């Protein structure tokens, strides 16, 4: 802070910068300034704030978002646990986009964008018992903004809770802070004014799925401009100066605006008095008050770049046109190019963190571009300055081999209420290095394997033959099995890794595998038989009791159902057999029914087991 530096150093700086400041403020109509005025203004502006500029201080991050009575979200709180990457999955019109909008709107508090319209209220009606409420929890790494706001977590981090309540359309919300000392909400708030508080939280960048070309263009430009602005905010003409050149400009503007309000106090009072006289004739005992809000949105008073900055695109040596004039695919590609640059850029200490709010990133992208986009999104938080929250209908955007991904399902529950469930968090899944390698390999081999996160009843099968057979039956009886997810493990060794993931959210699922034989044809020990013990270990995992069923085919799927095992082209031969042989199709359907419902008849040559000794008898 300024008070930590010697006055003679600061004064020397002002003497060297007098011409610079005169030039900046002449634009604003301010021709006179001095060190004394600035020093006094700076002292009066000192407040309880979190310092983000101290070297080595971690940046704040979003921890949790809780939403009630907002748009399609009703009285049941929707809680989103935030991570580096949060993927919101769920059916269309389940409320996913409303969650993205919630953070954006609380970060717009203090401007017109922070006000709701009537359609943001439940059913388009203002009900005093069901007002839109959004709570934001932020992790900070300092003992400010005052102990009363800081909830100390078990890991030593500090948690700040704030909430916003809207009681009327087109009005500013009521913001409250949670006072940990009295254990209740308070009308006083951490960080004070909205523009000050917003600067202490991650800056939102919202990109809608079907935004207009102009809106998409503006967001891409804003992404680039925000990075440049952060660089400008750190420029210091003298390394010894307390504040950056940009901060000096802002402080001087703040001082100027405060002086302007003070200088016009008498005239404002006269205007208020005269208008009140006329008002009193129709509304007795009422008066008007003019609030100039001199320190609100102060940063908007000065920008180092043109307000109409544009980004042009076109062929080399050809005509360049604005982004809004490009095709939707080109705009999306340009967005990913900008994000990729940001993911590789190294932020300096003190730069403000960001959160990317992205609706359906897979739209308008070629399949190979989708994979590249996923890589960009997962790389972005590695800069240490970004969090990402996306909605998606594409399982390709889920990578379970990463340690920073939270999967949240948003759905309509009883009474059509929007609800949310955290399906997956890496810390809870307790994946070891082998699990991560297995899941990464599976993701490469089958980009759609993570489709099970999108809902339905789950069955894990060992290989391609079972997957093909059950998929054919599902297509034959669409209505009966439309919610069934067949998860292909592509090997016994990967089954436990998938089970660990499913145990995070699934109430019940079944694993189907081959028993295999204890010995190979050469009379040696069969490694595939040994993997049965690994599968049995799934039953000892947390939450596995009553949730997981193990069903084995003797000795393989084809032998158990068709009487003999094919030597090659197993999936194709199973496909042909089921298509041409009604009896074989019925056997496969009977097994599928049994896997989904243990009360159904158990097929011959199949065994539900819990102990390896039961397989010894079969083997």
C-alpha positions as CSV (number, residue, x, y, z in Angstrom):
1,X,0.0,0.0,0.0
2,X,1.1,3.7,-0.4
3,X,1.7,4.2,3.3
4,X,4.4,1.5,3.2
5,X,6.6,3.6,1.0
6,X,8.7,6.7,1.9
7,X,7.0,10.0,1.0
8,X,10.1,11.3,-0.7
9,X,10.2,8.4,-3.1
10,X,6.5,8.9,-4.0
11,X,7.0,12.6,-4.3
12,X,10.0,12.1,-6.6
13,X,7.9,9.9,-8.8
14,X,5.2,12.6,-9.0
15,X,7.7,15.2,-10.0
16,X,8.8,12.9,-12.9
17,X,5.3,12.0,-13.9
18,X,3.7,15.5,-13.7
19,X,3.5,15.9,-17.5
20,X,2.1,12.4,-17.9
21,X,-0.7,13.0,-15.4
22,X,-1.5,16.4,-16.8
23,X,-1.9,14.8,-20.2
24,X,-4.2,12.1,-18.9
25,X,-6.5,14.4,-16.9
26,X,-6.7,17.2,-19.4
27,X,-9.0,14.9,-21.3
28,X,-11.2,14.8,-18.2
29,X,-11.2,18.6,-17.8
30,X,-8.9,18.4,-14.7
31,X,-6.0,20.9,-15.1
32,X,-4.8,20.9,-11.5
33,X,-3.6,18.2,-9.2
34,X,-1.0,17.8,-6.4
35,X,0.6,15.1,-4.3
36,X,-1.2,16.3,-1.2
37,X,-4.7,15.8,-2.7
38,X,-3.8,12.4,-4.0
39,X,-2.2,11.3,-0.7
40,X,-5.3,12.3,1.3
41,X,-7.6,10.6,-1.2
42,X,-5.6,7.4,-1.1
43,X,-5.8,7.2,2.7
44,X,-9.5,7.7,2.7
45,X,-9.9,5.0,0.2
46,X,-8.1,2.4,2.2
47,X,-10.5,-0.4,3.1
48,X,-10.5,-4.1,4.1
49,X,-9.6,-5.8,0.9
50,X,-7.8,-9.0,-0.1
51,X,-4.4,-8.2,-1.6
52,X,-3.9,-10.1,-4.9
53,X,-0.6,-8.4,-5.7
54,X,1.7,-9.7,-3.1
55,X,4.3,-12.1,-4.6
56,X,3.5,-15.7,-3.9
57,X,-0.1,-15.1,-2.9
58,X,-2.4,-17.7,-4.5
59,X,-5.3,-16.2,-6.4
60,X,-8.9,-16.5,-5.2
61,X,-11.1,-19.3,-6.7
62,X,-14.8,-20.1,-6.8
63,X,-15.7,-22.9,-4.4
64,X,-19.5,-23.3,-4.6
65,X,-22.6,-21.8,-6.3
66,X,-26.0,-22.3,-4.7
67,X,-29.1,-21.2,-6.6
68,X,-32.8,-21.0,-5.7
69,X,-35.9,-19.6,-7.4
70,X,-34.0,-18.4,-10.4
71,X,-35.5,-19.0,-13.9
72,X,-36.3,-22.7,-14.1
73,X,-34.7,-23.5,-10.8
74,X,-37.2,-23.7,-8.0
75,X,-37.2,-23.8,-4.2
76,X,-34.9,-26.8,-4.0
77,X,-31.3,-25.4,-3.9
78,X,-29.1,-26.4,-6.8
79,X,-25.6,-26.7,-5.5
80,X,-22.6,-26.7,-7.9
81,X,-19.2,-27.7,-6.4
82,X,-16.6,-25.9,-8.4
83,X,-13.3,-27.3,-9.6
84,X,-10.8,-26.3,-12.2
85,X,-13.1,-27.9,-14.7
86,X,-16.9,-28.3,-14.1
87,X,-18.9,-30.2,-16.8
88,X,-22.7,-29.8,-16.4
89,X,-24.6,-32.6,-18.1
90,X,-28.3,-33.3,-18.4
91,X,-31.2,-33.3,-20.8
92,X,-32.3,-30.3,-22.8
93,X,-34.2,-27.7,-20.8
94,X,-33.0,-29.1,-17.5
95,X,-31.6,-25.7,-16.3
96,X,-27.9,-26.0,-17.1
97,X,-27.6,-22.6,-18.9
98,X,-29.4,-20.9,-15.9
99,X,-26.5,-22.1,-13.7
100,X,-23.9,-20.4,-16.0
101,X,-26.1,-17.2,-16.0
102,X,-26.3,-17.2,-12.2
103,X,-22.6,-16.5,-11.7
104,X,-22.5,-14.0,-14.6
105,X,-25.4,-12.0,-13.1
106,X,-24.0,-11.7,-9.5
107,X,-20.8,-10.5,-11.0
108,X,-22.7,-7.8,-12.8
109,X,-24.1,-6.4,-9.5
110,X,-23.8,-2.6,-9.7
111,X,-24.7,-2.3,-13.3
112,X,-27.9,-2.7,-15.3
113,X,-26.8,-6.2,-16.2
114,X,-27.1,-7.2,-12.6
115,X,-30.9,-6.6,-12.5
116,X,-33.4,-9.4,-13.3
117,X,-36.4,-9.1,-15.5
118,X,-39.7,-10.7,-14.7
119,X,-38.9,-13.9,-16.7
120,X,-36.0,-14.6,-14.3
121,X,-38.5,-15.0,-11.5
122,X,-40.1,-18.4,-11.0
123,X,-43.0,-18.8,-13.4
124,X,-42.7,-15.1,-14.2
125,X,-44.2,-14.1,-10.9
126,X,-42.7,-12.2,-7.9
127,X,-43.5,-14.2,-4.7
128,X,-42.2,-12.9,-1.5
129,X,-41.7,-16.4,-0.2
130,X,-39.8,-17.5,-3.3
131,X,-37.4,-14.7,-4.3
132,X,-34.5,-15.4,-6.6
133,X,-31.5,-16.1,-4.4
134,X,-27.9,-16.9,-5.4
135,X,-25.1,-17.7,-3.0
136,X,-21.5,-17.6,-4.0
137,X,-18.7,-19.1,-1.9
138,X,-15.1,-18.0,-2.7
139,X,-11.8,-19.3,-1.4
140,X,-9.3,-16.5,-0.6
141,X,-5.7,-16.8,0.7
142,X,-5.4,-13.8,3.1
143,X,-6.6,-12.8,6.5
144,X,-8.6,-9.9,5.0
145,X,-11.4,-8.6,4.4
146,X,-11.9,-9.0,8.2
147,X,-12.1,-12.0,10.4
148,X,-15.9,-11.7,10.7
149,X,-16.2,-12.9,7.0
150,X,-13.6,-15.6,7.0
151,X,-14.6,-19.2,7.6
152,X,-11.5,-21.2,8.2
153,X,-11.6,-24.6,6.4
154,X,-10.0,-27.8,7.6
155,X,-7.1,-27.3,5.2
156,X,-6.4,-23.8,6.4
157,X,-8.1,-22.0,3.5
158,X,-10.4,-19.1,4.1
159,X,-14.0,-19.3,2.8
160,X,-16.1,-16.2,2.2
161,X,-19.9,-16.5,1.7
162,X,-22.0,-13.9,-0.1
163,X,-25.6,-14.0,-1.4
164,X,-27.8,-11.9,-3.5
165,X,-31.6,-11.6,-3.2
166,X,-33.9,-9.9,-5.8
167,X,-37.2,-8.7,-4.6
168,X,-38.3,-6.9,-7.8
169,X,-37.6,-6.9,-11.5
170,X,-35.4,-4.0,-12.8
171,X,-34.0,-3.4,-9.2
172,X,-30.6,-4.0,-7.8
173,X,-30.4,-7.1,-5.6
174,X,-29.8,-7.0,-1.8
175,X,-26.3,-8.3,-1.2
176,X,-25.5,-9.9,2.1
177,X,-22.4,-11.4,3.7
178,X,-22.2,-14.3,6.1
179,X,-20.8,-13.3,9.5
180,X,-19.0,-16.3,10.9
181,X,-18.7,-14.7,14.3
182,X,-22.5,-14.5,14.8
183,X,-23.3,-17.4,12.4
184,X,-25.8,-15.5,10.4
185,X,-26.2,-13.3,7.3
186,X,-25.6,-9.5,7.6
187,X,-26.5,-6.5,5.5
188,X,-22.9,-5.4,5.8
189,X,-20.7,-7.2,3.2
190,X,-17.1,-8.2,2.6
191,X,-15.1,-5.9,0.3
192,X,-17.8,-3.2,0.4
193,X,-19.1,-1.7,-2.9
194,X,-20.0,-4.0,-5.7
195,X,-17.3,-2.7,-8.1
196,X,-14.7,-3.3,-5.4
197,X,-15.9,-6.7,-4.5
198,X,-16.2,-7.8,-8.1
199,X,-12.6,-7.0,-8.7
200,X,-11.7,-9.6,-6.0
201,X,-13.5,-12.5,-7.6
202,X,-12.7,-14.3,-10.9
203,X,-13.8,-12.3,-13.9
204,X,-16.6,-14.1,-15.9
205,X,-16.5,-14.7,-19.6
206,X,-19.8,-16.0,-20.8
207,X,-20.3,-17.5,-24.2
208,X,-23.8,-18.7,-25.1
209,X,-24.5,-21.6,-27.4
210,X,-26.7,-19.6,-29.7
211,X,-25.4,-16.1,-29.1
212,X,-25.7,-13.6,-32.0
213,X,-22.7,-13.1,-34.2
214,X,-22.2,-9.7,-32.6
215,X,-22.3,-11.1,-29.1
216,X,-19.8,-13.9,-29.9
217,X,-17.5,-11.3,-31.6
218,X,-17.6,-9.1,-28.5
219,X,-16.8,-11.9,-26.1
220,X,-13.7,-12.9,-28.2
221,X,-12.6,-9.3,-28.3
222,X,-13.2,-9.1,-24.5
223,X,-11.1,-12.2,-23.9
224,X,-8.1,-10.6,-25.7
225,X,-8.7,-7.1,-24.3
226,X,-8.9,-8.4,-20.7
227,X,-5.5,-9.9,-21.1
228,X,-4.0,-6.7,-22.5
229,X,-5.7,-4.6,-19.8
230,X,-4.1,-6.7,-17.1
231,X,-0.7,-6.1,-18.7
232,X,-1.5,-2.3,-18.8
233,X,-2.6,-2.3,-15.2
234,X,0.9,-3.5,-14.1
235,X,3.0,-0.9,-16.0
236,X,5.1,1.2,-13.7
237,X,7.1,4.1,-15.0
238,X,9.3,3.8,-11.9
239,X,9.8,0.4,-10.3
240,X,9.9,2.1,-6.9
241,X,6.4,3.6,-7.1
242,X,3.7,2.2,-4.9
243,X,0.9,2.1,-7.5
244,X,0.9,1.3,-11.2
245,X,0.4,4.0,-13.8
246,X,-3.2,2.7,-14.4
247,X,-4.0,2.7,-10.7
248,X,-2.8,6.3,-10.4
249,X,-5.2,7.3,-13.3
250,X,-8.1,5.6,-11.6
251,X,-7.4,7.1,-8.2
252,X,-7.2,10.6,-9.8
253,X,-10.5,10.0,-11.6
254,X,-12.1,8.9,-8.4
255,X,-10.8,12.1,-6.7
256,X,-12.1,14.2,-9.5
257,X,-15.6,12.6,-9.5
258,X,-15.8,13.0,-5.7
259,X,-14.8,16.7,-6.0
260,X,-17.4,17.2,-8.7
261,X,-20.2,15.8,-6.5
262,X,-19.1,17.9,-3.6
263,X,-18.8,21.1,-5.7
264,X,-22.4,20.7,-6.9
265,X,-23.9,19.8,-3.5
266,X,-25.8,23.1,-3.1
267,X,-27.3,22.9,-6.6
268,X,-28.3,19.3,-6.2
269,X,-30.0,20.1,-2.8
270,X,-31.9,22.9,-4.5
271,X,-33.1,20.7,-7.3
272,X,-34.1,18.0,-4.8
273,X,-36.1,20.6,-2.8
274,X,-37.9,22.0,-5.8
275,X,-38.9,18.6,-7.2
276,X,-40.0,17.5,-3.7
277,X,-42.4,20.5,-3.5
278,X,-44.2,19.4,-6.7
279,X,-44.1,15.7,-5.7
280,X,-45.6,16.5,-2.3
281,X,-48.8,17.7,-3.9
282,X,-49.6,14.2,-5.2
283,X,-47.6,12.1,-2.8
284,X,-47.6,13.7,0.7
285,X,-44.6,13.0,2.9
286,X,-42.4,11.8,0.0
287,X,-39.2,13.3,-1.2
288,X,-36.5,12.7,-3.8
289,X,-32.8,12.1,-3.4
290,X,-30.2,12.3,-6.2
291,X,-27.5,9.7,-5.7
292,X,-24.5,10.4,-8.0
293,X,-22.7,7.2,-7.0
294,X,-19.3,8.8,-7.7
295,X,-17.2,5.7,-7.0
296,X,-19.4,3.1,-8.7
297,X,-18.0,1.5,-11.9
298,X,-15.0,3.8,-11.7
299,X,-13.0,1.7,-14.1
300,X,-15.4,2.4,-16.9
301,X,-14.4,6.1,-16.8
302,X,-11.1,5.3,-18.4
303,X,-9.9,2.6,-20.8
304,X,-6.5,2.4,-22.4
305,X,-8.1,1.0,-25.6
306,X,-10.8,2.2,-27.9
307,X,-14.3,1.2,-26.8
308,X,-14.9,0.1,-30.4
309,X,-11.9,-2.2,-30.7
310,X,-12.4,-4.9,-33.3
311,X,-10.7,-8.1,-34.4
312,X,-10.6,-8.5,-38.2
313,X,-10.2,-11.8,-40.1
314,X,-9.7,-12.6,-43.8
315,X,-7.2,-14.0,-46.4
316,X,-3.7,-12.6,-46.5
317,X,-3.4,-9.7,-49.0
318,X,-7.2,-9.8,-49.1
319,X,-10.2,-8.0,-47.5
320,X,-10.4,-8.2,-43.7
321,X,-13.8,-8.1,-42.1
322,X,-15.1,-8.2,-38.5
323,X,-15.6,-11.5,-36.7
324,X,-19.4,-10.9,-36.7
325,X,-19.4,-11.2,-40.5
326,X,-17.7,-14.6,-40.4
327,X,-19.5,-18.0,-40.4
328,X,-20.5,-19.7,-37.1
329,X,-17.7,-22.3,-37.6
330,X,-15.1,-19.7,-38.1
331,X,-16.2,-17.7,-35.1
332,X,-16.1,-20.8,-32.9
333,X,-12.6,-21.7,-34.3
334,X,-11.4,-18.2,-33.6
335,X,-12.7,-18.5,-30.0
336,X,-10.8,-21.7,-29.5
337,X,-7.7,-20.1,-31.0
338,X,-8.0,-17.3,-28.5
339,X,-8.5,-19.7,-25.6
340,X,-5.6,-21.8,-26.7
341,X,-3.4,-18.7,-26.6
342,X,-4.7,-17.8,-23.1
343,X,-4.0,-21.4,-21.9
344,X,-0.4,-21.1,-22.9
345,X,0.1,-17.5,-21.7
346,X,1.8,-17.1,-18.4
347,X,0.1,-14.7,-16.1
348,X,2.1,-12.4,-13.8
349,X,1.6,-12.3,-10.1
350,X,-1.4,-10.2,-9.2
351,X,-3.4,-10.6,-12.4
352,X,-7.1,-11.1,-11.8
353,X,-8.3,-14.7,-12.1
354,X,-11.0,-15.7,-14.7
355,X,-13.8,-18.1,-15.1
356,X,-15.0,-19.3,-18.5
357,X,-18.7,-20.0,-18.7
358,X,-19.3,-21.9,-22.0
359,X,-22.5,-23.3,-23.4
360,X,-22.2,-26.5,-25.5
361,X,-18.7,-26.0,-26.8
362,X,-19.1,-28.9,-29.2
363,X,-21.5,-26.9,-31.4
364,X,-20.3,-26.2,-35.0
365,X,-17.1,-28.2,-34.5
366,X,-15.6,-31.0,-36.6
367,X,-15.0,-34.2,-34.6
368,X,-11.2,-33.7,-34.6
369,X,-11.8,-30.0,-33.6
370,X,-13.9,-31.2,-30.6
371,X,-11.0,-33.3,-29.3
372,X,-8.6,-30.3,-29.7
373,X,-11.2,-28.1,-28.0
374,X,-11.3,-30.5,-25.0
375,X,-7.5,-30.3,-24.7
376,X,-7.6,-26.5,-24.7
377,X,-10.3,-26.5,-22.0
378,X,-8.3,-28.8,-19.8
379,X,-5.1,-26.9,-20.3
380,X,-6.6,-23.6,-19.5
381,X,-6.7,-24.0,-15.7
382,X,-3.1,-25.2,-15.7
383,X,-2.0,-21.5,-16.0
384,X,-3.3,-21.2,-12.4
385,X,-5.5,-18.3,-13.3
386,X,-8.6,-19.9,-14.9
387,X,-11.6,-22.0,-13.9
388,X,-13.9,-23.4,-16.5
389,X,-17.6,-24.3,-16.3
390,X,-19.3,-25.8,-19.4
391,X,-22.6,-27.4,-20.3
392,X,-22.3,-30.2,-22.8
393,X,-24.2,-33.1,-24.5
394,X,-21.0,-34.6,-25.7
395,X,-19.2,-37.3,-23.7
396,X,-16.0,-36.4,-25.6
397,X,-15.6,-33.4,-23.3
398,X,-15.2,-35.6,-20.2
399,X,-11.7,-36.8,-19.5
400,X,-11.5,-38.8,-16.2
401,X,-7.8,-39.2,-16.4
402,X,-7.4,-35.6,-15.2
403,X,-7.3,-34.7,-11.5
404,X,-9.3,-31.4,-11.8
405,X,-12.7,-32.4,-13.3
406,X,-16.0,-32.3,-11.5
407,X,-19.1,-33.8,-13.3
408,X,-22.5,-32.5,-12.3
409,X,-25.8,-33.8,-13.6
410,X,-28.7,-31.3,-13.8
411,X,-32.1,-32.9,-14.1
412,X,-35.8,-32.5,-13.5
413,X,-36.9,-34.3,-10.3
414,X,-40.3,-34.8,-8.6
415,X,-42.7,-32.0,-9.4
416,X,-40.5,-31.0,-12.4
417,X,-38.1,-29.3,-10.0
418,X,-34.6,-28.6,-11.3
419,X,-32.1,-30.6,-9.1
420,X,-28.4,-31.3,-9.3
421,X,-26.1,-34.2,-8.3
422,X,-22.3,-34.2,-8.2
423,X,-21.6,-37.3,-10.2
424,X,-17.8,-37.3,-10.0
425,X,-15.0,-35.6,-8.1
426,X,-11.4,-37.0,-8.4
427,X,-10.7,-36.8,-4.7
428,X,-13.7,-38.9,-3.9
429,X,-13.1,-41.5,-6.6
430,X,-9.6,-42.3,-5.2
431,X,-8.2,-43.3,-8.5
432,X,-4.6,-44.6,-8.5
433,X,-2.1,-44.2,-11.3
434,X,-3.2,-47.5,-13.0
435,X,-6.8,-46.4,-12.9
436,X,-5.9,-43.1,-14.6
437,X,-3.9,-44.9,-17.3
438,X,-6.8,-47.3,-17.9
439,X,-9.3,-44.5,-18.2
440,X,-7.1,-42.5,-20.5
441,X,-6.5,-45.5,-22.8
442,X,-10.3,-46.2,-22.8
443,X,-11.0,-42.5,-23.7
444,X,-8.7,-42.8,-26.7
445,X,-10.2,-46.1,-27.8
446,X,-13.8,-45.1,-27.2
447,X,-14.4,-41.3,-27.0
448,X,-18.1,-42.0,-26.1
449,X,-17.4,-44.2,-23.1
450,X,-18.3,-41.4,-20.7
451,X,-21.9,-41.4,-22.0
452,X,-23.0,-43.1,-18.7
453,X,-22.7,-39.7,-17.0
454,X,-25.7,-38.5,-19.0
455,X,-28.1,-40.8,-17.1
456,X,-29.8,-44.2,-17.3
457,X,-29.2,-47.7,-16.0
458,X,-25.7,-49.0,-16.4
459,X,-24.1,-52.3,-17.2
460,X,-20.3,-52.7,-17.5
461,X,-19.3,-55.4,-20.0
462,X,-15.9,-56.9,-20.7
463,X,-15.5,-56.5,-24.4
464,X,-16.8,-55.8,-27.9
465,X,-18.9,-59.0,-28.3
466,X,-21.1,-58.3,-25.3
467,X,-21.4,-54.6,-26.3
468,X,-22.5,-55.5,-29.8
469,X,-25.0,-58.1,-28.7
470,X,-26.7,-55.9,-26.1
471,X,-26.7,-52.9,-28.4
472,X,-28.6,-54.9,-31.1
473,X,-31.2,-56.0,-28.5
474,X,-31.5,-52.4,-27.3
475,X,-32.2,-51.3,-30.9
476,X,-34.8,-54.0,-31.4
477,X,-36.7,-52.9,-28.2
478,X,-36.1,-49.2,-28.1
479,X,-38.8,-48.3,-25.6
480,X,-37.9,-51.0,-23.2
481,X,-34.2,-50.2,-23.1
482,X,-33.9,-46.6,-24.1
483,X,-32.4,-45.6,-20.8
484,X,-29.8,-48.4,-20.7
485,X,-26.1,-47.6,-20.9
486,X,-23.8,-50.4,-22.1
487,X,-20.3,-49.5,-20.9
488,X,-17.6,-51.3,-22.8
489,X,-14.5,-51.9,-20.6
490,X,-12.4,-53.4,-23.4
491,X,-10.7,-55.8,-21.0
492,X,-11.1,-57.3,-17.5
493,X,-8.3,-55.1,-16.0
494,X,-10.2,-51.9,-16.7
495,X,-13.5,-53.0,-15.1
496,X,-12.4,-52.0,-11.5
497,X,-11.4,-48.5,-12.7
498,X,-14.8,-47.9,-14.3
499,X,-16.5,-49.3,-11.2
500,X,-14.8,-46.7,-9.0
501,X,-16.2,-43.9,-11.2
502,X,-19.7,-45.3,-11.2
503,X,-19.7,-45.8,-7.4
504,X,-19.6,-42.0,-7.1
505,X,-23.2,-41.6,-8.3
506,X,-24.9,-44.8,-9.4
507,X,-27.4,-46.5,-7.0
508,X,-27.0,-49.8,-8.7
509,X,-25.1,-51.3,-11.7
510,X,-24.0,-54.7,-12.9
511,X,-20.7,-56.0,-14.1
512,X,-20.7,-58.8,-16.7
513,X,-17.5,-60.7,-17.4
514,X,-16.1,-64.1,-18.5
515,X,-15.0,-66.6,-15.9
516,X,-12.3,-67.8,-18.3
517,X,-10.4,-71.0,-17.5
518,X,-7.9,-71.5,-14.6
519,X,-5.4,-72.9,-17.2
520,X,-4.5,-72.2,-20.8
521,X,-4.6,-74.8,-23.5
522,X,-0.9,-75.3,-22.8
523,X,-1.6,-76.2,-19.2
524,X,-0.2,-72.9,-17.8
525,X,-1.8,-70.5,-15.4
526,X,-4.3,-68.2,-17.2
527,X,-3.8,-64.5,-16.5
528,X,-7.4,-63.8,-17.5
529,X,-8.5,-66.2,-14.7
530,X,-6.4,-64.3,-12.2
531,X,-8.2,-61.0,-13.1
532,X,-11.3,-62.4,-11.5
533,X,-9.8,-61.6,-8.1
534,X,-9.3,-58.0,-9.2
535,X,-12.9,-57.8,-10.2
536,X,-13.9,-59.2,-6.8
537,X,-12.1,-56.3,-5.1
538,X,-14.8,-54.0,-6.4
539,X,-17.1,-55.4,-3.8
540,X,-14.8,-54.0,-1.1
541,X,-14.8,-50.4,-2.4
542,X,-16.7,-47.7,-0.5
543,X,-20.5,-47.7,-1.2
544,X,-20.2,-51.0,-3.1
545,X,-22.4,-53.0,-0.8
546,X,-25.9,-53.4,-2.3
547,X,-24.8,-51.3,-5.3
548,X,-22.7,-53.7,-7.4
549,X,-23.7,-57.1,-8.8
550,X,-21.1,-59.4,-10.4
551,X,-22.3,-61.8,-13.1
552,X,-20.0,-64.1,-14.9
553,X,-20.5,-66.1,-18.1
554,X,-19.0,-69.7,-18.2
555,X,-16.4,-69.6,-19.7
556,X,-17.1,-66.8,-22.1
557,X,-20.1,-64.9,-23.4
558,X,-20.4,-66.9,-26.6
559,X,-19.9,-70.3,-25.0
560,X,-22.5,-69.5,-22.3
561,X,-25.2,-68.3,-24.8
562,X,-24.4,-69.9,-28.2
563,X,-22.7,-73.1,-27.1
564,X,-19.3,-72.4,-28.7
565,X,-16.7,-69.7,-29.0
566,X,-15.8,-68.1,-32.4
567,X,-12.1,-68.0,-33.2
568,X,-12.2,-64.6,-35.0
569,X,-14.5,-61.7,-35.9
570,X,-16.4,-62.3,-32.7
571,X,-18.5,-59.1,-32.6
572,X,-19.5,-59.5,-36.3
573,X,-20.4,-63.2,-35.9
574,X,-22.5,-62.4,-32.8
575,X,-24.3,-59.6,-34.8
576,X,-25.1,-62.0,-37.7
577,X,-26.3,-64.7,-35.3
578,X,-28.6,-62.5,-33.3
579,X,-30.1,-61.0,-36.5
580,X,-30.7,-64.4,-38.1
581,X,-31.5,-66.6,-35.1
582,X,-34.5,-65.7,-33.0
583,X,-33.6,-68.2,-30.3
584,X,-30.1,-66.6,-29.9
585,X,-31.7,-63.2,-29.8
586,X,-34.0,-64.3,-27.0
587,X,-31.1,-65.7,-25.0
588,X,-29.2,-62.4,-25.2
589,X,-32.4,-60.5,-24.2
590,X,-32.9,-62.8,-21.2
591,X,-29.4,-62.1,-20.0
592,X,-29.8,-58.4,-20.5
593,X,-33.1,-58.5,-18.5
594,X,-31.3,-60.4,-15.7
595,X,-28.5,-58.0,-15.5
596,X,-31.0,-55.1,-15.1
597,X,-33.2,-56.9,-12.7
598,X,-32.0,-59.7,-10.4
599,X,-35.6,-61.0,-9.9
600,X,-35.8,-62.1,-13.6
601,X,-34.8,-65.7,-14.5
602,X,-31.1,-66.4,-14.5
603,X,-29.9,-67.7,-17.8
604,X,-28.2,-71.1,-18.0
605,X,-24.3,-71.0,-17.8
606,X,-24.4,-67.6,-16.0
607,X,-23.6,-67.0,-12.4
608,X,-24.0,-64.2,-9.9
609,X,-21.2,-64.4,-7.5
610,X,-19.6,-62.6,-4.5
611,X,-16.6,-64.8,-3.6
612,X,-13.9,-66.2,-5.8
613,X,-14.5,-69.7,-4.5
614,X,-17.8,-69.7,-6.3
615,X,-16.0,-69.3,-9.6
616,X,-13.6,-72.1,-8.6
617,X,-16.5,-74.5,-8.7
618,X,-17.6,-73.3,-12.1
619,X,-14.1,-73.3,-13.5
